[in-house]
Amino acid sequence: GERVKVESIAKGFQDPHYVEAKPSYMRLVNRARVLFFVGLQLEIGWLPLLVQGARNPSLVQVDLSQGIAVLERPTGPISRAQGDIHPEGNPHYWLDPRNGVLMARRVAQELKPLAPADGTYFEQNLKLFESDLSSRRQRWEERVAPLRGTEVVAYHKEWEYLAKWLGISIIDYVEDKPGIPPSPRHLESLIQTMRQRKVKALLVSNFTSPTIPQAVAEKGGTKMVVLPISVGGEKGIESYGDLFDAIIVRLAEGLK
């Protein structure tokens, strides 16, 4: 609400794995009282550098992944040869609105000690957020209910929470190793699979270069469905609800 000034470092149209640790961002962190982040090492390549450079000893850091039922926690040894593997699990959990409620509750919980006089205000806004998201979620689920069980391919491992929530089956990925350009051999096999199983769509985030996924979609006999992944990722997506409004409309149109 209006009692808090919020500034975002990673913008909604950027790949959150790769953000440049600019001095201007360090100044933002230096002035901040609290820093909320996704966690699960999503920001591991740049956020620690910003925090170190900010030199803000009173900064409260809040990892919003705590309490989330994390998907795809790897087992066994992990190496860079496997690609961009997240040892703590898949970090794209905000793409399930049920997790958005948990995140909002954590935000309110952490803000109240910092501004005790505004505690009631934060709680009221939290309840409004939860109520609005609940009613929207019902509409979203009804809209895509006929699509449950639909098979799709994704470019990168970022839609797992969304797919689990909606009951959509991701059968394979364009990237055979996360974060590494796919090999021609893998793409040939994937295209054959897509044709054989009549895959409905190839899901790709709106910050991904469309060249490879578009070619794979065309050769695989399906369509590429471009989805926003974060608030601010496109014009008109200014809230968490707006984000899912856009995602659900495109999924419903792309998969029917």
C-alpha positions as CSV (number, residue, x, y, z in Angstrom):
1,G,0.0,0.0,0.0
2,E,0.9,3.7,0.2
3,R,2.8,3.3,3.5
4,V,5.7,1.5,1.7
5,K,7.9,2.7,-1.2
6,V,8.8,-0.3,-3.3
7,E,11.6,-0.4,-6.0
8,S,12.4,-3.5,-8.0
9,I,15.8,-4.4,-9.2
10,A,15.0,-7.3,-11.6
11,K,12.4,-6.0,-14.0
12,G,9.5,-8.2,-15.3
13,F,10.8,-8.2,-18.8
14,Q,14.3,-9.5,-17.8
15,D,15.6,-13.0,-17.2
16,P,15.9,-13.0,-13.4
17,H,18.8,-15.4,-13.5
18,Y,21.0,-12.8,-15.2
19,V,20.8,-9.2,-13.9
20,E,23.8,-6.9,-14.0
21,A,25.0,-5.8,-10.5
22,K,25.0,-2.1,-11.3
23,P,26.2,0.6,-8.8
24,S,22.8,2.2,-9.1
25,Y,21.2,-1.0,-7.7
26,M,23.7,-1.0,-4.9
27,R,22.5,2.5,-4.0
28,L,18.9,1.2,-3.9
29,V,19.9,-1.6,-1.5
30,N,21.9,0.9,0.6
31,R,18.8,3.0,1.2
32,A,16.4,0.0,1.8
33,R,15.2,-1.1,5.1
34,V,14.1,-4.6,3.8
35,L,15.1,-6.7,0.8
36,F,12.6,-9.3,-0.4
37,F,14.0,-11.9,-2.8
38,V,12.8,-15.1,-4.5
39,G,15.6,-17.3,-3.1
40,L,16.4,-20.9,-4.1
41,Q,19.5,-19.4,-5.6
42,L,17.6,-17.7,-8.4
43,E,19.5,-14.5,-7.8
44,I,22.8,-16.1,-6.8
45,G,24.8,-14.7,-9.6
46,W,24.1,-11.0,-8.8
47,L,22.2,-10.3,-5.6
48,P,25.0,-11.1,-3.1
49,L,27.3,-8.7,-5.0
50,L,24.7,-5.9,-4.6
51,V,24.2,-6.6,-0.9
52,Q,28.0,-6.6,-0.4
53,G,28.4,-3.4,-2.3
54,A,25.5,-1.7,-0.6
55,R,27.2,-1.7,2.8
56,N,23.9,-1.6,4.6
57,P,24.4,-3.3,8.0
58,S,20.8,-2.7,9.1
59,L,19.2,-4.3,6.0
60,V,16.6,-6.9,6.7
61,Q,16.8,-9.7,4.1
62,V,13.8,-11.9,3.6
63,D,13.9,-15.1,1.5
64,L,10.3,-15.6,0.3
65,S,10.8,-19.2,-0.6
66,Q,10.6,-20.3,3.1
67,G,7.4,-22.3,3.6
68,I,6.9,-23.0,-0.2
69,A,6.5,-26.6,-1.3
70,V,9.5,-26.6,-3.6
71,L,9.4,-28.7,-6.8
72,E,12.4,-30.5,-8.4
73,R,14.9,-30.6,-5.5
74,P,17.8,-32.5,-7.2
75,T,19.2,-35.6,-5.5
76,G,22.8,-36.9,-5.9
77,P,25.8,-35.0,-7.1
78,I,25.4,-31.7,-9.0
79,S,27.8,-30.3,-11.6
80,R,27.8,-27.4,-14.1
81,A,27.9,-30.0,-16.8
82,Q,24.2,-30.6,-16.1
83,G,23.4,-27.0,-17.0
84,D,21.8,-24.4,-14.8
85,I,20.7,-26.7,-12.0
86,H,19.2,-25.2,-8.9
87,P,20.5,-27.3,-5.9
88,E,17.6,-26.0,-3.7
89,G,14.9,-26.7,-6.2
90,N,13.0,-25.0,-8.9
91,P,12.8,-21.2,-8.0
92,H,9.8,-20.2,-10.2
93,Y,7.2,-20.8,-7.5
94,W,5.5,-17.4,-7.9
95,L,3.8,-18.8,-11.0
96,D,1.3,-20.6,-8.8
97,P,-1.1,-18.1,-7.2
98,R,-1.5,-20.3,-4.2
99,N,2.2,-19.6,-3.5
100,G,1.5,-15.9,-4.0
101,V,-0.7,-15.9,-1.0
102,L,2.1,-17.4,1.1
103,M,4.5,-14.8,-0.2
104,A,2.1,-12.0,0.6
105,R,1.6,-13.3,4.2
106,R,5.4,-13.4,4.6
107,V,5.7,-9.8,3.4
108,A,3.1,-8.5,5.8
109,Q,4.7,-10.5,8.6
110,E,8.1,-8.9,8.0
111,L,6.8,-5.4,7.5
112,K,4.9,-5.2,10.8
113,P,7.9,-5.1,13.1
114,L,9.5,-2.4,10.9
115,A,6.5,-0.2,11.1
116,P,4.4,-1.2,14.1
117,A,2.0,1.7,13.8
118,D,1.0,0.4,10.4
119,G,0.5,-3.2,11.4
120,T,-3.3,-3.1,11.1
121,Y,-3.1,-1.4,7.8
122,F,-0.8,-4.1,6.4
123,E,-3.2,-6.8,7.7
124,Q,-6.2,-5.1,6.1
125,N,-4.4,-4.9,2.7
126,L,-3.3,-8.5,3.1
127,K,-6.9,-9.6,3.5
128,L,-8.0,-7.6,0.5
129,F,-5.2,-9.2,-1.6
130,E,-6.1,-12.7,-0.5
131,S,-9.8,-12.1,-1.2
132,D,-9.2,-10.7,-4.6
133,L,-6.8,-13.4,-5.6
134,S,-9.2,-16.1,-4.4
135,S,-12.0,-14.9,-6.5
136,R,-9.7,-14.4,-9.5
137,R,-8.3,-17.9,-9.0
138,Q,-11.7,-19.5,-9.2
139,R,-12.3,-17.8,-12.6
140,W,-8.8,-18.8,-13.9
141,E,-9.3,-22.4,-12.9
142,E,-12.8,-22.6,-14.5
143,R,-11.4,-21.1,-17.7
144,V,-8.7,-23.7,-18.2
145,A,-10.5,-26.7,-16.6
146,P,-11.1,-28.3,-20.0
147,L,-7.4,-28.2,-20.7
148,R,-6.4,-30.5,-17.8
149,G,-4.1,-33.3,-19.0
150,T,-3.1,-31.4,-22.1
151,E,0.5,-32.2,-23.2
152,V,2.9,-29.3,-24.0
153,V,6.6,-28.7,-24.4
154,A,8.4,-25.9,-22.7
155,Y,11.6,-24.1,-23.6
156,H,13.0,-23.8,-20.1
157,K,12.2,-25.3,-16.7
158,E,10.1,-22.3,-15.5
159,W,6.5,-23.4,-15.9
160,E,6.4,-26.4,-13.6
161,Y,4.5,-24.7,-10.8
162,L,2.0,-23.2,-13.3
163,A,1.6,-26.6,-15.0
164,K,1.0,-28.5,-11.7
165,W,-1.6,-25.9,-10.6
166,L,-3.5,-26.2,-13.8
167,G,-3.0,-29.9,-14.5
168,I,-1.1,-29.4,-17.7
169,S,1.6,-32.0,-18.6
170,I,5.0,-30.8,-19.7
171,I,6.4,-33.8,-21.5
172,D,9.8,-32.3,-22.6
173,Y,12.0,-29.2,-23.0
174,V,13.7,-27.5,-25.9
175,E,16.7,-27.1,-23.6
176,D,18.0,-30.6,-22.9
177,K,20.2,-29.0,-20.2
178,P,18.7,-25.9,-18.4
179,G,20.4,-22.7,-19.5
180,I,22.5,-24.3,-22.3
181,P,21.6,-24.0,-26.0
182,P,20.0,-27.3,-27.1
183,S,22.0,-29.8,-29.3
184,P,20.8,-30.5,-32.8
185,R,20.4,-34.2,-31.9
186,H,18.1,-33.4,-29.0
187,L,16.0,-31.0,-31.2
188,E,15.6,-33.6,-33.9
189,S,14.3,-36.2,-31.3
190,L,12.1,-33.6,-29.7
191,I,10.4,-32.6,-33.0
192,Q,9.7,-36.2,-33.7
193,T,8.1,-36.6,-30.3
194,M,6.0,-33.5,-30.8
195,R,4.7,-34.8,-34.1
196,Q,3.9,-38.3,-32.8
197,R,2.1,-37.1,-29.7
198,K,0.4,-34.1,-31.4
199,V,1.7,-31.7,-28.7
200,K,-0.7,-28.8,-28.3
201,A,1.9,-26.0,-27.8
202,L,5.4,-24.9,-27.0
203,L,5.5,-22.6,-24.0
204,V,8.2,-19.9,-23.9
205,S,8.7,-16.9,-21.6
206,N,8.5,-13.4,-23.1
207,F,12.2,-12.6,-22.5
208,T,13.4,-15.6,-24.4
209,S,14.7,-15.2,-28.0
210,P,12.0,-16.7,-30.2
211,T,14.3,-17.9,-32.9
212,I,14.9,-21.5,-31.7
213,P,11.5,-22.2,-30.1
214,Q,9.6,-20.8,-33.1
215,A,11.5,-23.1,-35.5
216,V,11.0,-26.1,-33.2
217,A,7.3,-25.3,-32.9
218,E,6.9,-25.1,-36.7
219,K,8.8,-28.3,-37.4
220,G,7.0,-30.0,-34.6
221,G,3.6,-29.1,-36.0
222,T,2.4,-27.0,-33.1
223,K,2.3,-23.3,-32.0
224,M,4.5,-21.3,-29.8
225,V,2.7,-19.7,-26.9
226,V,4.6,-16.7,-25.4
227,L,3.7,-16.1,-21.7
228,P,4.8,-13.2,-19.4
229,I,6.6,-14.5,-16.4
230,S,6.5,-11.5,-14.0
231,V,4.7,-8.4,-13.1
232,G,5.8,-5.5,-15.3
233,G,6.9,-8.0,-18.1
234,E,4.5,-6.4,-20.6
235,K,2.4,-3.3,-20.9
236,G,-0.7,-3.6,-18.8
237,I,0.7,-6.2,-16.4
238,E,0.9,-4.0,-13.3
239,S,-0.2,-6.4,-10.6
240,Y,0.0,-10.1,-9.6
241,G,-3.6,-10.6,-10.7
242,D,-2.8,-8.9,-14.1
243,L,0.0,-11.4,-14.6
244,F,-2.3,-14.4,-14.3
245,D,-5.1,-12.8,-16.3
246,A,-2.6,-12.5,-19.2
247,I,-1.2,-16.1,-18.7
248,I,-4.7,-17.7,-18.5
249,V,-6.1,-15.9,-21.6
250,R,-3.1,-17.0,-23.7
251,L,-3.1,-20.5,-22.5
252,A,-6.8,-20.9,-23.1
253,E,-6.5,-19.5,-26.6
254,G,-3.2,-21.3,-27.4
255,L,-4.3,-24.8,-26.2
256,K,-7.9,-25.0,-27.3
